[in-house]
Amino acid sequence: MSRKQGHNKVMFEGRIKDALNLALRQSLKDPRLTMVSITRVELTNDYSQAKVYWDSFNAENRGDLKKAVSGASSKLRSVLAKELNVRHTPELFLYFDSQFEDERKIEELLKGNQDNSEES
Protein backbone atom coordinates (compact mmCIF):
# COMPACT_ATOMS: atom_id res chain seq x y z
CA MET A 1 0.00 0.00 0.00
CA SER A 2 1.42 3.34 -1.01
CA ARG A 3 1.85 6.19 1.42
CA LYS A 4 -0.80 8.27 -0.36
CA GLN A 5 -3.34 5.43 -0.32
CA GLY A 6 -2.72 4.90 3.41
CA HIS A 7 -3.14 8.60 4.08
CA ASN A 8 -6.42 8.67 2.13
CA LYS A 9 -7.72 5.70 4.10
CA VAL A 10 -6.92 7.37 7.43
CA MET A 11 -8.60 10.57 6.26
CA PHE A 12 -11.70 8.67 5.13
CA GLU A 13 -11.87 6.80 8.45
CA GLY A 14 -11.78 10.17 10.20
CA ARG A 15 -14.59 11.50 8.01
CA ILE A 16 -16.69 8.44 8.83
CA LYS A 17 -16.02 8.81 12.55
CA ASP A 18 -16.95 12.50 12.53
CA ALA A 19 -20.10 11.92 10.46
CA LEU A 20 -21.28 9.09 12.71
CA ASN A 21 -20.69 11.11 15.88
CA LEU A 22 -22.66 13.99 14.39
CA ALA A 23 -25.46 11.63 13.35
CA LEU A 24 -25.68 10.19 16.86
CA ARG A 25 -26.19 13.68 18.27
CA GLN A 26 -28.44 15.24 15.62
CA SER A 27 -30.04 12.81 13.15
CA LEU A 28 -31.25 9.96 15.33
CA LYS A 29 -34.25 10.31 17.58
CA ASP A 30 -33.25 7.74 20.22
CA PRO A 31 -32.16 9.71 23.33
CA ARG A 32 -30.03 6.78 24.54
CA LEU A 33 -27.66 7.33 21.64
CA THR A 34 -26.65 10.81 22.78
CA MET A 35 -24.48 9.10 25.41
CA VAL A 36 -22.66 7.02 22.78
CA SER A 37 -19.42 8.16 21.17
CA ILE A 38 -17.59 6.63 18.21
CA THR A 39 -14.01 6.05 19.31
CA ARG A 40 -12.43 4.71 16.12
CA VAL A 41 -13.16 3.36 12.65
CA GLU A 42 -11.18 0.72 10.76
CA LEU A 43 -11.84 0.29 7.04
CA THR A 44 -10.99 -2.77 4.98
CA ASN A 45 -8.53 -2.19 2.14
CA ASP A 46 -11.33 -2.10 -0.44
CA TYR A 47 -13.39 0.33 1.71
CA SER A 48 -16.41 -2.00 1.57
CA GLN A 49 -16.64 -2.67 5.32
CA ALA A 50 -15.98 -0.57 8.37
CA LYS A 51 -15.47 -1.74 11.92
CA VAL A 52 -16.93 1.01 14.07
CA TYR A 53 -15.95 1.02 17.74
CA TRP A 54 -18.14 2.87 20.23
CA ASP A 55 -18.05 3.66 23.92
CA SER A 56 -20.46 5.24 26.34
CA PHE A 57 -20.25 7.72 29.16
CA ASN A 58 -22.79 5.63 31.07
CA ALA A 59 -21.37 2.18 31.86
CA GLU A 60 -24.46 0.97 33.76
CA ASN A 61 -26.70 0.87 30.68
CA ARG A 62 -24.27 -0.81 28.31
CA GLY A 63 -26.65 -3.68 27.40
CA ASP A 64 -29.46 -1.28 26.59
CA LEU A 65 -27.10 0.95 24.62
CA LYS A 66 -25.79 -2.04 22.66
CA LYS A 67 -29.36 -2.79 21.53
CA ALA A 68 -29.91 0.85 20.61
CA VAL A 69 -26.67 1.06 18.62
CA SER A 70 -27.39 -2.21 16.81
CA GLY A 71 -30.90 -1.05 15.99
CA ALA A 72 -29.61 2.21 14.58
CA SER A 73 -26.93 0.69 12.33
CA SER A 74 -28.98 0.83 9.11
CA LYS A 75 -30.04 4.42 9.83
CA LEU A 76 -26.42 5.33 10.56
CA ARG A 77 -25.35 3.88 7.23
CA SER A 78 -28.00 5.83 5.32
CA VAL A 79 -27.04 9.07 7.10
CA LEU A 80 -23.41 8.28 6.32
CA ALA A 81 -24.23 7.77 2.63
CA LYS A 82 -25.85 11.20 2.43
CA GLU A 83 -23.06 12.91 4.39
CA LEU A 84 -20.05 11.38 2.60
CA ASN A 85 -21.42 11.61 -0.93
CA VAL A 86 -19.54 8.54 -2.20
CA ARG A 87 -20.57 5.85 -4.65
CA HIS A 88 -20.42 2.95 -2.19
CA THR A 89 -20.99 3.41 1.52
CA PRO A 90 -19.15 0.86 3.63
CA GLU A 91 -21.13 -1.76 5.52
CA LEU A 92 -20.95 -0.95 9.23
CA PHE A 93 -20.04 -3.47 11.92
CA LEU A 94 -20.48 -1.98 15.37
CA TYR A 95 -18.37 -3.12 18.34
CA PHE A 96 -18.17 -1.96 21.92
CA ASP A 97 -14.74 -0.47 22.61
CA SER A 98 -13.54 -1.52 26.05
CA GLN A 99 -10.18 0.21 25.63
CA PHE A 100 -10.79 2.81 28.35
CA GLU A 101 -12.05 0.25 30.88
CA ASP A 102 -9.09 -2.01 30.10
CA GLU A 103 -6.67 0.90 30.63
CA ARG A 104 -8.30 1.69 33.98
CA LYS A 105 -8.03 -1.95 35.10
CA ILE A 106 -4.36 -2.10 34.09
CA GLU A 107 -3.64 1.13 35.98
CA GLU A 108 -5.33 -0.29 39.08
CA LEU A 109 -3.30 -3.49 38.81
CA LEU A 110 -0.07 -1.55 38.39
CA LYS A 111 -0.95 0.68 41.31
CA GLY A 112 -1.74 -2.40 43.41
CA ASN A 113 1.62 -3.97 42.49
CA GLN A 114 3.40 -0.71 43.27
CA ASP A 115 1.70 -0.52 46.69
CA ASN A 116 2.63 -4.15 47.42
CA SER A 117 6.29 -3.58 46.52
CA GLU A 118 6.47 -0.49 48.76
CA GLU A 119 5.13 -2.51 51.72
CA SER A 120 7.84 -5.17 51.33
C-alpha positions as CSV (number, residue, x, y, z in Angstrom):
1,M,0.0,0.0,0.0
2,S,1.4,3.3,-1.0
3,R,1.8,6.2,1.4
4,K,-0.8,8.3,-0.4
5,Q,-3.3,5.4,-0.3
6,G,-2.7,4.9,3.4
7,H,-3.1,8.6,4.1
8,N,-6.4,8.7,2.1
9,K,-7.7,5.7,4.1
10,V,-6.9,7.4,7.4
11,M,-8.6,10.6,6.3
12,F,-11.7,8.7,5.1
13,E,-11.9,6.8,8.4
14,G,-11.8,10.2,10.2
15,R,-14.6,11.5,8.0
16,I,-16.7,8.4,8.8
17,K,-16.0,8.8,12.6
18,D,-17.0,12.5,12.5
19,A,-20.1,11.9,10.5
20,L,-21.3,9.1,12.7
21,N,-20.7,11.1,15.9
22,L,-22.7,14.0,14.4
23,A,-25.5,11.6,13.4
24,L,-25.7,10.2,16.9
25,R,-26.2,13.7,18.3
26,Q,-28.4,15.2,15.6
27,S,-30.0,12.8,13.2
28,L,-31.2,10.0,15.3
29,K,-34.2,10.3,17.6
30,D,-33.2,7.7,20.2
31,P,-32.2,9.7,23.3
32,R,-30.0,6.8,24.5
33,L,-27.7,7.3,21.6
34,T,-26.7,10.8,22.8
35,M,-24.5,9.1,25.4
36,V,-22.7,7.0,22.8
37,S,-19.4,8.2,21.2
38,I,-17.6,6.6,18.2
39,T,-14.0,6.1,19.3
40,R,-12.4,4.7,16.1
41,V,-13.2,3.4,12.7
42,E,-11.2,0.7,10.8
43,L,-11.8,0.3,7.0
44,T,-11.0,-2.8,5.0
45,N,-8.5,-2.2,2.1
46,D,-11.3,-2.1,-0.4
47,Y,-13.4,0.3,1.7
48,S,-16.4,-2.0,1.6
49,Q,-16.6,-2.7,5.3
50,A,-16.0,-0.6,8.4
51,K,-15.5,-1.7,11.9
52,V,-16.9,1.0,14.1
53,Y,-15.9,1.0,17.7
54,W,-18.1,2.9,20.2
55,D,-18.0,3.7,23.9
56,S,-20.5,5.2,26.3
57,F,-20.2,7.7,29.2
58,N,-22.8,5.6,31.1
59,A,-21.4,2.2,31.9
60,E,-24.5,1.0,33.8
61,N,-26.7,0.9,30.7
62,R,-24.3,-0.8,28.3
63,G,-26.6,-3.7,27.4
64,D,-29.5,-1.3,26.6
65,L,-27.1,0.9,24.6
66,K,-25.8,-2.0,22.7
67,K,-29.4,-2.8,21.5
68,A,-29.9,0.9,20.6
69,V,-26.7,1.1,18.6
70,S,-27.4,-2.2,16.8
71,G,-30.9,-1.1,16.0
72,A,-29.6,2.2,14.6
73,S,-26.9,0.7,12.3
74,S,-29.0,0.8,9.1
75,K,-30.0,4.4,9.8
76,L,-26.4,5.3,10.6
77,R,-25.3,3.9,7.2
78,S,-28.0,5.8,5.3
79,V,-27.0,9.1,7.1
80,L,-23.4,8.3,6.3
81,A,-24.2,7.8,2.6
82,K,-25.8,11.2,2.4
83,E,-23.1,12.9,4.4
84,L,-20.1,11.4,2.6
85,N,-21.4,11.6,-0.9
86,V,-19.5,8.5,-2.2
87,R,-20.6,5.8,-4.7
88,H,-20.4,3.0,-2.2
89,T,-21.0,3.4,1.5
90,P,-19.2,0.9,3.6
91,E,-21.1,-1.8,5.5
92,L,-20.9,-1.0,9.2
93,F,-20.0,-3.5,11.9
94,L,-20.5,-2.0,15.4
95,Y,-18.4,-3.1,18.3
96,F,-18.2,-2.0,21.9
97,D,-14.7,-0.5,22.6
98,S,-13.5,-1.5,26.1
99,Q,-10.2,0.2,25.6
100,F,-10.8,2.8,28.4
101,E,-12.0,0.3,30.9
102,D,-9.1,-2.0,30.1
103,E,-6.7,0.9,30.6
104,R,-8.3,1.7,34.0
105,K,-8.0,-1.9,35.1
106,I,-4.4,-2.1,34.1
107,E,-3.6,1.1,36.0
108,E,-5.3,-0.3,39.1
109,L,-3.3,-3.5,38.8
110,L,-0.1,-1.6,38.4
111,K,-1.0,0.7,41.3
112,G,-1.7,-2.4,43.4
113,N,1.6,-4.0,42.5
114,Q,3.4,-0.7,43.3
115,D,1.7,-0.5,46.7
116,N,2.6,-4.1,47.4
117,S,6.3,-3.6,46.5
118,E,6.5,-0.5,48.8
119,E,5.1,-2.5,51.7
120,S,7.8,-5.2,51.3
